[in-house]
Amino acid sequence: MAIVLVVEDEDQVRVLAESYLEEQGHEVLSADTPAGALALLRRSPAIDLLFTDLDLKGDVHAGVELAKAAVKLRPQLRVLYTTGRAITDGMKARFVPGSATLAKPYTVEELRSSLSTNFQIDRQIDRLRAARR
């Protein structure tokens, strides 16, 4: 199980992401602004992954700037960006090293697969579930 901080300014999308992640056994914290996310990061030392929309409150750079600030606070933090926009090479050049992207709209399986493939987050959970069968 991972502790995931979801940052999404659209309430319905945030609630859906939270439920997807909780369904997979993760603990979820959430915020709708970069400032709220940074406050949670300062208070919650055990966050494993920042899952942030790139475009927050109409600012297409907000997610990237948030990730940079978050990784500065927590260098070990992993970052998964999401967006419904096309991602340009110029945008990718600004991403924090080792991050990944997930296109919107996404399914539960696409989110699970992204976490597993990019961050190996679900592999331990999958092994535990298989052992119980």
C-alpha positions in Angstrom: 0.0 0.0 0.0 1.2 3.5 -0.8 0.2 6.9 0.5 -0.9 9.0 -2.4 -1.5 12.7 -2.5 -4.0 13.5 -5.2 -4.0 17.1 -6.5 -7.0 17.9 -8.7 -9.0 21.1 -9.0 -12.1 19.5 -10.5 -14.1 18.0 -7.6 -15.6 15.1 -9.6 -12.3 14.0 -11.0 -10.6 14.2 -7.7 -13.3 12.1 -5.9 -13.0 9.6 -8.7 -9.2 9.4 -8.5 -9.5 9.0 -4.7 -12.0 6.1 -5.0 -9.9 4.4 -7.7 -6.8 4.5 -5.4 -8.7 3.5 -2.3 -10.2 0.6 -4.2 -6.6 -0.5 -4.9 -5.8 -0.4 -1.2 -3.9 2.9 -1.1 -4.2 5.5 1.6 -5.3 8.8 -0.1 -4.8 12.4 0.8 -6.1 15.1 -1.5 -6.0 18.8 -2.2 -7.5 21.0 -4.9 -4.7 23.6 -4.9 -0.9 23.5 -5.0 -0.8 25.4 -1.6 -3.1 22.8 -0.1 -0.9 20.0 -1.4 2.3 21.6 -0.1 0.7 22.0 3.4 -0.2 18.3 3.4 3.3 17.4 2.4 4.7 19.4 5.2 2.4 17.7 7.7 2.4 14.2 6.4 6.0 12.8 6.1 5.0 9.4 4.8 3.6 10.4 1.4 5.0 8.1 -1.3 3.5 9.6 -4.5 2.2 12.9 -5.8 -0.5 12.4 -8.4 -1.2 15.8 -9.8 -3.1 17.4 -12.7 -0.8 19.5 -14.8 -3.5 22.2 -15.2 -4.7 23.5 -11.9 -7.1 26.5 -11.7 -6.4 27.4 -15.3 -2.6 27.5 -14.8 -1.1 25.0 -17.2 2.2 25.2 -15.3 0.8 24.7 -11.8 1.2 20.9 -11.6 4.9 21.1 -12.8 5.7 23.9 -10.4 4.0 22.0 -7.6 6.0 18.8 -8.3 9.2 20.8 -8.3 8.4 22.3 -4.9 7.2 19.0 -3.5 10.4 17.1 -4.6 12.5 19.9 -3.1 10.7 19.2 0.2 10.9 15.4 -0.3 13.6 14.3 -2.7 12.4 10.7 -2.6 8.8 11.6 -3.6 7.6 10.0 -6.8 5.4 12.0 -9.2 2.6 11.0 -11.6 1.2 13.8 -13.7 -2.2 13.6 -15.4 -3.8 15.8 -18.0 -6.4 15.8 -20.7 -4.1 18.0 -22.9 -1.4 16.9 -25.3 2.0 16.9 -23.6 4.7 18.7 -25.6 8.4 18.0 -25.5 8.8 21.5 -23.9 6.5 20.4 -21.0 8.3 17.1 -20.6 11.6 18.9 -20.3 10.2 20.7 -17.2 9.0 17.5 -15.4 10.8 16.3 -12.4 13.2 13.4 -13.1 11.7 9.9 -12.8 8.2 11.2 -13.1 5.5 9.7 -15.4 2.3 10.8 -17.1 -1.2 9.4 -17.3 -3.6 10.7 -19.9 -7.2 11.7 -19.0 -9.6 10.2 -19.0 -8.2 7.1 -17.5 -9.7 3.8 -16.1 -9.0 2.1 -12.8 -6.9 -0.4 -14.7 -4.9 2.3 -16.5 -4.1 4.0 -13.2 -3.2 0.7 -11.5 -1.0 -0.3 -14.5 0.7 3.1 -14.5 1.5 2.9 -10.7 2.8 -0.6 -11.1 4.8 -0.1 -14.3 6.3 3.3 -13.5 6.8 3.1 -9.8 6.4 -0.7 -8.9 3.8 0.4 -6.3 1.3 -2.4 -6.8 3.6 -5.3 -7.3 3.9 -6.0 -3.6 0.1 -5.8 -3.2 -0.4 -8.1 -6.2 2.0 -10.7 -4.6 0.1 -10.5 -1.3 -3.3 -11.0 -3.0 -1.9 -14.0 -5.0 -0.6 -15.6 -1.8 -4.1 -15.4 -0.2 -5.7 -17.2 -3.1 
